[in-house]
Amino acid sequence: MSESLHTVPALPTERRGCPFDPPAELTDAHRHGPISRIIHPGGMSGRLITGYDLVRSVLADPRFSARKELLNVVDFELPPAPPGEFLLTDDPVHRRYRKPLAGKFTVRRMRLLTERIEQITADCLDAMEQTGPPADLVTAFAKPIPAIVICELLGVPYEDRASFQGQAESLMSGELNDEELIAAYTATQNYVAELVAAKRANPTDDVLSELAGSDLDDEELRGVGLTLLSAGLDTTANMLSLGTFALLQNPAQLAALRADPALADSAVEELLRYLSVAKSFMRTALEDVELGGLTIKAGTTVVLSYHTANRDPERFAEPDTLDLRRQNGGHLAFGHGIHQCLGQQLARVEMRVALSALVNRFPTLRLAVPAEEVALRPETADIYGVKSLPVTWDV
């Protein structure tokens, strides 16, 4: 591959046409090849990786760092990630934070939560049914289910949950200015710090209390708690709402899911692939690395486009088609390598239970507004999704 790369002037964000597809500029970049040149906000030249095989390769390669302070994207030095916030660290620091969590999010342990998730889902659907149509599926269904689950896992007292969830949702909305963002982050950080202190003093049956018995200090536990909160709330909430939107726009697929309960697992995997709400991540080369016939110079920050990787026609047949019966899995919605999403099994259980219950409880569920009027989250939000999803049904 020559150095005469296709250039993307900035990371594309605007979506035109289908709300489930990547920005057209990303798709166009991939047509020119799996690696493009991108100009970061600070004016530095980086690389944009859009192909499945190369994105997966970078994620598994220790020569590419996740460390925040190494990101060469702005014209000033970035600070290291705060203690405990392990997504922006490398081993051995990453391993120190992740190892105590590994046994708490296993497939077996998440399956044991299924009954509780079924009850939380039923409660939300009962409330929707009692209130009657129309409803905003985001506030009535998609947000409360993962919010209640993560609050119970972290041990947030019942009386604190409404304010805690409000703080967290505001923080991750993508709609705050810098001053508001700092205030929201500080408030959430302070609450988690108070929660950690409470668990130290009076442990209960939850993840934070169990972690209090590890060698992590209070500051590290606070960071771990914040990471679990952001990973466990925003991503799943937006997969539930955007996933429902996608199903409503693909009635044949929706009918197939309703008719065949055994389709639920593959439906979840296909929605994760098709939507890829965690749009991209960044890594920085620690040394010169040969990638796809091109040398990535040490210090270069690469942007990994999950959305185009999961729509790569060399990996997925008819990638722009939502096919709940698709069998070739291996999507990158949860990442790959040492940073692969810790809570992926929990997200799968929540999606499988919640979506199956929703489509069967409301067989006539449909949008209450034209599809083009559904409000999408701003592209400044780290996680893609819808702000609100007005739905209705026959009573």
C-alpha positions in Angstrom: 0.0 0.0 0.0 1.4 3.4 -1.0 1.6 6.5 1.2 -0.8 8.2 -1.2 -3.8 7.6 1.1 -7.3 8.8 0.9 -7.6 11.7 3.3 -10.5 12.3 5.7 -10.3 15.9 7.0 -11.9 15.1 10.3 -13.7 12.2 11.9 -17.1 12.2 10.1 -20.1 12.5 12.4 -23.2 13.6 10.4 -25.5 10.8 9.3 -27.7 11.5 6.3 -30.3 9.1 5.1 -30.6 5.8 7.0 -30.0 6.6 10.8 -28.5 3.1 11.3 -25.8 3.4 8.7 -22.3 4.9 9.3 -21.7 8.5 8.1 -21.3 8.4 4.3 -17.8 9.8 4.5 -16.7 6.7 6.5 -18.2 4.3 4.1 -16.5 6.3 1.2 -13.2 6.1 3.0 -13.5 2.4 3.3 -14.1 2.1 -0.4 -10.7 3.6 -1.0 -9.1 1.0 1.3 -9.1 -0.1 4.9 -6.6 2.6 6.0 -7.1 6.4 5.4 -5.3 9.5 6.6 -7.2 11.5 9.1 -6.5 15.0 10.5 -7.1 15.1 14.3 -8.6 18.2 16.0 -5.1 19.5 16.9 -4.0 19.3 13.3 -1.9 16.2 13.7 -2.0 13.6 11.0 -3.3 10.2 12.1 -4.7 7.1 10.5 -8.4 5.9 10.2 -8.8 2.2 10.2 -12.1 1.0 8.6 -11.6 -2.6 7.7 -12.6 -5.5 10.0 -9.4 -7.5 9.9 -7.1 -4.5 10.6 -9.3 -3.1 13.4 -9.3 -6.5 15.0 -5.5 -6.7 14.5 -4.8 -3.4 16.2 -7.1 -4.2 19.1 -5.1 -7.4 19.8 -1.6 -5.8 19.2 0.3 -4.6 22.4 2.3 -2.3 20.2 -0.8 -0.1 20.1 -1.5 1.7 23.3 -4.9 2.7 24.8 -3.2 5.2 27.2 -4.9 8.5 27.3 -1.8 10.6 27.8 -0.2 9.1 24.6 -3.1 10.2 22.3 -1.6 12.5 19.7 -4.8 14.2 18.7 -4.7 17.7 20.2 -2.1 20.4 20.5 -1.6 20.0 24.2 -0.6 17.2 26.5 -3.4 15.0 27.8 -3.3 13.8 31.4 -3.3 10.1 32.2 -6.6 8.4 32.9 -7.7 8.8 36.6 -6.9 5.8 38.8 -9.3 3.0 38.3 -10.6 4.1 34.9 -9.0 1.2 33.1 -10.3 1.6 29.6 -7.6 4.2 28.9 -4.7 2.2 30.4 -2.4 -0.7 29.3 -1.2 -3.7 31.1 0.0 -4.1 33.8 -2.1 -1.2 35.1 -5.1 -2.4 33.1 -4.8 -5.9 34.5 -4.6 -4.7 38.1 -8.0 -3.0 37.8 -9.7 -5.6 35.6 -8.6 -8.8 37.3 -10.7 -8.3 40.5 -13.7 -7.8 38.2 -13.2 -10.8 36.0 -15.2 -13.3 38.1 -18.1 -10.9 38.6 -19.3 -10.7 35.0 -19.0 -14.3 33.8 -21.6 -16.0 31.6 -22.7 -18.1 34.5 -23.1 -15.2 36.9 -25.0 -13.1 34.3 -27.3 -16.0 33.6 -28.1 -16.1 37.3 -29.3 -12.5 37.0 -31.8 -13.4 34.2 -34.7 -13.8 36.5 -34.2 -10.4 38.1 -33.8 -8.8 34.7 -37.0 -10.5 33.6 -38.8 -9.0 36.6 -37.4 -5.5 36.0 -38.4 -5.7 32.4 -41.9 -6.9 33.3 -42.3 -4.0 35.7 -41.4 -1.5 33.0 -43.7 -3.0 30.5 -46.5 -3.2 33.1 -46.1 0.5 33.7 -46.2 1.2 30.0 -49.3 -0.8 29.5 -51.1 0.8 32.5 -50.2 4.3 31.4 -51.3 3.5 27.8 -50.0 4.8 24.5 -48.2 6.8 23.3 -45.0 6.3 25.2 -41.4 7.4 24.9 -39.6 4.0 24.8 -36.3 5.6 25.9 -37.6 6.8 29.2 -40.2 4.1 29.8 -38.1 1.1 28.8 -34.6 1.5 27.4 -33.1 3.6 30.2 -34.7 2.2 33.3 -33.8 -1.5 32.7 -30.0 -1.2 32.5 -30.1 1.7 35.1 -31.8 -0.4 37.7 -29.5 -3.4 36.9 -26.3 -1.4 37.2 -27.5 0.4 40.4 -28.3 -3.0 42.0 -24.9 -4.4 40.9 -23.0 -1.4 42.3 -25.2 -1.3 45.4 -26.7 2.2 45.0 -29.3 2.7 47.7 -32.8 2.8 46.4 -33.5 6.3 47.6 -30.4 7.6 45.7 -31.1 5.9 42.4 -33.2 8.6 40.7 -30.7 11.4 41.3 -27.7 9.1 40.6 -29.2 8.0 37.2 -30.1 11.6 36.3 -26.5 12.7 37.0 -25.1 9.8 34.9 -27.5 10.4 32.0 -26.7 14.1 31.9 -23.0 13.3 31.9 -23.2 10.9 29.0 -25.8 12.9 26.9 -23.3 14.7 24.7 -25.3 17.9 25.1 -23.4 19.6 27.9 -20.9 22.5 27.4 -17.5 22.2 28.9 -18.5 23.8 32.2 -21.6 21.7 32.6 -19.7 18.6 31.7 -17.1 19.2 34.4 -19.9 19.9 36.9 -21.7 16.7 36.0 -18.5 14.6 36.1 -17.6 16.0 39.5 -21.0 15.4 41.0 -21.0 11.8 39.7 -17.5 11.2 40.9 -18.2 12.6 44.3 -21.3 10.4 44.7 -19.3 7.2 43.7 -16.6 8.2 46.2 -19.3 8.5 48.9 -20.7 5.1 47.9 -17.2 3.5 48.1 -16.7 4.9 51.6 -20.2 3.5 52.6 -19.3 0.1 51.2 -16.0 0.1 53.1 -17.8 0.8 56.4 -20.9 -1.4 55.8 -20.5 -3.9 53.0 -23.6 -5.2 51.3 -24.2 -7.8 48.6 -22.9 -6.0 45.5 -19.9 -5.6 43.3 -18.5 -2.5 45.0 -18.6 -4.2 48.4 -16.8 -7.2 47.0 -14.2 -5.0 45.4 -13.7 -3.2 48.8 -12.0 -6.5 49.9 -9.4 -6.2 47.2 -6.1 -4.2 47.4 -7.6 -1.3 45.4 -7.6 2.0 47.3 -10.6 4.3 47.5 -9.6 6.5 44.5 -9.1 3.4 42.4 -12.5 2.0 43.5 -14.1 5.3 42.6 -12.6 5.1 39.1 -13.7 1.5 38.6 -17.2 2.3 39.8 -17.4 5.2 37.3 -16.2 3.0 34.5 -18.7 0.3 35.3 -21.5 2.9 35.4 -20.7 4.4 32.0 -20.1 1.0 30.4 -23.2 -0.6 31.9 -25.8 2.1 31.5 -25.3 4.2 28.3 -24.4 1.5 25.9 -27.2 -0.9 26.7 -29.8 1.8 27.0 -29.0 3.0 23.5 -28.8 -0.5 22.1 -32.4 -1.2 23.4 -33.8 2.0 22.0 -31.9 2.1 18.7 -32.4 -1.6 18.4 -36.2 -1.3 18.8 -36.2 1.6 16.2 -34.3 -0.7 13.7 -36.7 -3.5 14.3 -39.7 -1.3 13.7 -38.1 -0.1 10.5 -37.6 -3.8 9.4 -41.1 -5.3 10.0 -40.2 -8.7 8.5 -37.3 -9.1 10.9 -39.5 -7.9 13.8 -42.2 -10.5 12.8 -39.5 -13.2 12.7 -38.3 -12.4 16.2 -41.8 -12.4 17.5 -42.7 -15.7 15.9 -39.5 -17.6 16.9 -38.2 -17.1 20.5 -35.2 -19.2 19.6 -34.1 -16.3 17.4 -33.4 -14.0 20.3 -29.7 -14.8 20.7 -28.8 -14.3 17.1 -31.0 -11.2 16.9 -29.0 -9.6 19.7 -25.7 -10.4 18.0 -27.0 -9.0 14.7 -28.3 -5.8 16.2 -25.0 -5.3 17.9 -23.2 -5.7 14.6 -25.6 -3.7 12.6 -25.8 -0.7 14.9 -22.4 -0.6 16.6 -23.4 2.2 19.0 -19.8 2.5 20.4 -18.7 4.1 17.2 -14.9 4.2 17.4 -11.9 4.0 19.7 -8.3 5.2 19.4 -5.0 3.6 19.9 -1.4 5.1 19.6 1.5 3.2 18.0 4.3 2.6 20.6 6.8 1.8 17.8 6.7 1.6 14.0 4.2 -1.1 13.0 3.6 -2.6 9.6 -0.2 -2.7 9.1 -1.9 -3.7 5.9 1.2 -3.0 3.9 1.7 0.5 5.4 4.0 1.6 8.1 2.3 3.2 11.1 4.9 5.4 12.6 5.6 5.4 16.4 3.4 8.1 18.0 0.7 8.0 15.4 -2.8 7.8 16.8 -5.2 5.6 14.8 -9.0 5.8 14.9 -10.7 2.4 14.8 -14.1 2.6 13.2 -16.2 -0.1 14.7 -19.2 0.7 12.6 -17.4 0.3 9.2 -15.5 -2.8 10.5 -18.9 -4.4 11.4 -20.2 -3.5 7.9 -17.1 -4.7 6.0 -18.3 -6.7 3.0 -15.2 -8.8 3.1 -16.3 -10.1 6.5 -20.1 -10.0 6.3 -22.3 -10.8 3.4 -24.7 -8.0 2.6 -23.5 -6.1 5.6 -26.0 -3.2 5.3 -28.9 -5.6 5.6 -30.3 -6.4 9.0 -30.6 -10.2 9.1 -31.5 -11.7 12.5 -30.8 -15.2 11.2 -27.2 -14.2 10.3 -24.8 -17.0 11.4 -21.3 -15.5 10.8 -20.8 -13.8 14.1 -17.5 -12.3 15.4 -18.6 -8.7 15.3 -16.5 -6.1 17.1 -19.3 -4.2 18.9 -17.7 -5.2 22.2 -14.1 -4.7 21.0 -11.4 -7.3 21.0 -8.3 -8.2 22.9 -7.5 -7.3 26.5 -10.0 -4.4 26.5 -12.9 -6.4 25.2 -16.0 -5.2 27.0 -16.1 -6.7 30.5 -19.9 -6.4 30.7 -20.7 -7.9 27.4 -22.5 -11.0 28.9 -24.7 -8.7 31.0 -25.5 -6.6 28.0 -26.5 -9.7 26.0 -28.8 -10.9 28.8 -30.4 -7.5 29.2 -31.0 -7.2 25.4 -32.3 -10.7 24.9 -34.7 -10.5 27.8 -35.9 -7.0 27.2 -36.4 -7.0 23.4 -38.1 -10.4 23.5 -40.5 -9.3 26.2 -41.2 -6.0 24.5 -42.1 -7.4 21.0 -44.3 -10.1 22.6 -46.1 -7.8 25.1 -47.0 -5.3 22.4 -47.6 -7.1 19.1 -48.9 -3.9 17.4 -46.0 -1.7 18.6 -45.1 0.9 16.0 -43.7 4.4 15.8 -46.0 7.2 16.9 -44.2 9.7 14.6 -42.7 9.4 11.1 -39.2 7.8 11.2 -37.5 11.0 10.0 -38.9 12.8 13.1 -37.2 10.5 15.6 -34.7 12.6 17.5 -31.2 11.2 17.3 -28.5 11.8 19.9 -25.9 14.4 19.0 -22.8 13.0 17.5 -20.9 14.6 20.3 -22.2 11.8 22.5 -19.7 8.9 22.8 -22.5 6.4 22.3 -24.8 6.7 19.4 -28.6 6.3 19.8 -31.9 8.1 19.9 -32.9 10.9 22.4 -36.5 9.8 22.4 -38.5 7.1 20.6 -42.3 7.8 20.5 -44.2 4.6 20.1 -47.8 3.6 20.2 -49.9 0.3 20.1 -53.4 -0.9 19.9 -55.4 -1.2 23.1 
